[in-house]
């Protein structure tokens, strides 16, 4: 699997989405969205290595978050969170999160936290949902059941002239 992100702007909503796909280097594929399970033993590889393994027109599975706006100066974000279990035989989680008015770090941390919460609840790791993300992260690390978390996030500010702006983040599976 590889992580990618993109942003696009255009007069039409669909053209803006296409521009974001191109910016993320995933436009020439037939994309099929799937739910948020990270398969057991799945490795995260660099984007350029993942793209090199795909062929134009190929059906490609991915988890994708996207957001769009034609409102001038509106901050939009799209993020994918990743939570990888320590046990390679156990599946992990991916989360999709998109928002308005949040900067990259905040949206990314939230997506990462969502993925970690889903994995922690599956693994039976107790945590307090009302505690801060940093406190929960410490509990998960101490448990030894979650090896690492990360995110990829794309933000953009809506075009000043009202063009459609699209942001996307994706976890793309490579066969």
Helices and strands as residue ranges (DSSP letters): E 2-10, H 13-23, E 30-33, E 37-38, H 47-52, E 59-69, E 75-85, E 92-100, H 104-123, H 133-143, E 146-157, E 164-172
